[in-house]
């Protein structure tokens, strides 16, 4: 049985905002507790704000920049809400903390 190829990302590591042609990739997913989760975008000069929440929406971290320190987070599944300051583009990505 052949599995059809699609243009839709199936990984929990990336999301494309097709309307704005914006790509956000998380490196190191899953990540171990205490390691840095790195946000990568197409343009290195973007001003990135992030928020880490659990699946129920409880906020655990908030900050600026492309590095998210996972120190202090318990193992589990989290959402990373990412936005770009000037264009107001945003994405939400799921990551796993081991």
Buried (B, 14 or more C-beta within 10 A) or exposed (E): EEEEEEEEEEEBBBBBEEEEEBBBBBEEBBBEEEBEBBBBBEEEEBEBBBBBBBEEEEEBBEEEEBEBEBEEBEEEEBBBBBBBEEEEBBBEBBBEBE
